[in-house]
Amino acid sequence: MLAVRTAKTSLRPKRLAIPFLFAILSIAASGCSTRPVEEIVTTDASRVSAIPPGGEPVTKEPNLPDRDPDLEEAGDRIGEAITYLDSRRRDKWDAAERALNDAQISLIKIRREGLWEDADLAKIEGLLKELDTSMRAVSHNAPDASRHLAELSKRLDNLELTPGRGKDTESK
């Protein structure tokens, strides 16, 4: 019989090499850090305010259309539902459904008031249908419900309504 002898290899040098290399790398990395930059700013000591003497600040009135408060409420509730869906709350699906229900109530209130043109009411009807589809996706825990709600929110933000049939004009 032939006896084969194997040499015992010691793991001790390998065990010490890893922490030693880590220590060398951390020392080298700490020496490569940059110093903070000091910045010197010179100001006019005699100047009291940032506005130059004799200058008047420019103010401009925003040229934004009047928004319907119910329309704003609907957009806020859709944003709230998106926030709930993107959170890690345990009841995020239920909270999102409640927020979407409030958004739907706001859009229905706009439709019932009848203050808008017929074309605008058709747009609101389309938004209500899309909201209903999104509500079903949320109730079924669809993973892409948040993306659909974000698209719906953009459509709602880009919606331009023109007041047409006001209650004041109908009574005259």
C-alpha positions in Angstrom: 0.0 0.0 0.0 1.1 3.3 -0.9 0.7 5.9 1.8 0.1 9.5 0.7 1.1 12.2 3.1 -0.5 15.6 2.8 1.0 18.7 4.2 -1.1 20.5 6.7 -1.7 24.0 5.5 -2.2 26.6 8.1 -5.1 29.1 7.8 -3.6 31.4 10.4 -1.7 33.7 7.9 -4.8 34.0 5.7 -7.0 34.9 8.6 -4.7 37.8 9.5 -4.2 39.0 6.0 -7.8 40.2 5.5 -8.0 42.5 8.5 -4.5 43.8 7.8 -5.4 44.7 4.3 -8.6 46.4 5.5 -6.7 48.5 8.0 -4.2 49.6 5.3 -7.0 50.5 2.9 -8.9 52.5 5.5 -5.8 54.5 6.4 -5.1 55.2 2.8 -8.7 56.3 2.2 -8.7 58.7 5.1 -5.5 60.4 3.9 -7.1 61.1 0.5 -10.0 63.2 1.8 -10.1 66.8 0.7 -10.1 69.8 3.0 -13.2 72.0 3.3 -13.2 75.1 1.1 -13.2 78.4 2.9 -15.1 81.1 1.0 -14.8 84.8 1.9 -17.6 87.1 1.0 -17.2 90.9 1.3 -20.3 93.0 1.8 -21.0 96.7 1.9 -21.2 97.5 5.6 -23.1 100.8 4.9 -25.9 99.1 3.0 -28.9 98.3 5.2 -31.0 96.1 2.9 -30.4 93.9 -0.1 -32.5 96.2 -2.3 -30.4 99.0 -3.8 -31.2 102.5 -2.6 -33.9 104.1 -4.7 -34.9 100.8 -6.2 -38.4 99.4 -6.0 -39.2 95.7 -5.9 -41.1 94.4 -8.9 -44.4 92.8 -8.1 -46.6 91.1 -10.6 -50.2 89.8 -10.3 -50.4 86.1 -11.2 -52.3 85.5 -14.4 -54.0 82.3 -13.3 -57.5 81.3 -14.0 -60.0 81.0 -11.1 -60.1 77.4 -10.0 -63.2 75.6 -8.7 -62.7 74.6 -5.1 -64.3 71.2 -5.7 -61.9 70.6 -8.6 -59.0 71.5 -6.3 -60.4 69.2 -3.6 -60.6 66.3 -6.1 -57.0 66.8 -7.1 -55.9 67.0 -3.5 -57.7 63.7 -2.7 -56.2 62.0 -5.7 -52.8 63.1 -4.6 -53.6 61.9 -1.1 -54.5 58.4 -2.5 -51.2 58.3 -4.4 -49.3 59.2 -1.2 -51.1 56.4 0.6 -50.4 53.8 -2.1 -46.7 54.7 -2.1 -46.4 54.5 1.7 -45.7 51.4 3.8 -48.8 51.7 5.9 -50.7 48.5 6.6 -54.1 50.0 5.7 -52.8 51.9 2.6 -55.4 50.3 0.3 -58.3 51.3 2.5 -57.0 54.8 3.1 -56.5 55.3 -0.7 -60.1 54.0 -1.3 -61.4 56.6 1.2 -59.5 59.4 -0.5 -60.7 58.4 -4.0 -64.2 58.2 -2.7 -63.9 61.8 -1.5 -62.4 62.8 -5.0 -65.4 61.2 -6.7 -67.8 63.1 -4.5 -66.1 66.4 -5.4 -66.3 65.6 -9.1 -70.0 64.6 -8.8 -70.6 67.9 -7.0 -69.1 69.8 -9.9 -71.2 67.9 -12.4 -74.4 68.6 -10.4 -73.8 72.3 -10.0 -74.0 72.8 -13.8 -71.8 75.9 -13.9 -69.7 74.7 -16.8 -70.2 74.4 -20.6 -71.4 71.1 -22.0 -68.0 70.2 -23.4 -66.5 70.7 -20.0 -69.1 68.6 -18.4 -68.2 65.8 -20.9 -64.6 66.1 -19.8 -65.6 65.8 -16.2 -67.7 62.7 -17.1 -64.6 61.2 -18.7 -62.6 62.0 -15.5 -65.3 60.3 -13.4 -65.1 57.1 -15.6 -61.3 57.1 -15.3 -61.6 57.6 -11.5 -64.0 54.7 -11.3 -61.5 52.5 -13.2 -58.7 53.6 -10.8 -60.9 52.9 -7.8 -61.5 49.4 -9.0 -57.8 48.9 -9.5 -57.2 50.1 -5.9 -59.9 47.9 -4.5 -58.3 44.9 -6.2 -54.8 45.9 -4.9 -53.4 46.4 -8.4 -49.6 47.1 -8.3 -49.9 49.8 -11.0 -52.8 51.7 -9.4 -50.5 54.5 -8.2 -49.3 55.1 -11.8 -52.8 55.2 -13.1 -53.7 57.8 -10.4 -50.7 59.9 -11.3 -51.8 60.0 -15.0 -55.3 60.9 -13.8 -54.0 63.7 -11.6 -52.0 65.1 -14.6 -55.2 65.1 -16.7 -57.1 66.9 -13.9 -54.3 69.5 -13.6 -54.4 70.2 -17.3 -58.2 70.4 -17.4 -59.3 73.9 -18.4 -62.9 74.6 -17.7 -64.7 77.7 -19.0 -67.6 78.9 -16.9 -70.6 79.1 -19.1 -74.0 78.5 -17.5 -73.8 80.1 -14.2 -76.7 80.2 -11.7 -76.6 84.0 -12.1 -77.0 83.9 -15.8 -79.9 81.3 -15.7 -81.9 83.4 -13.3 -81.8 86.6 -15.4 
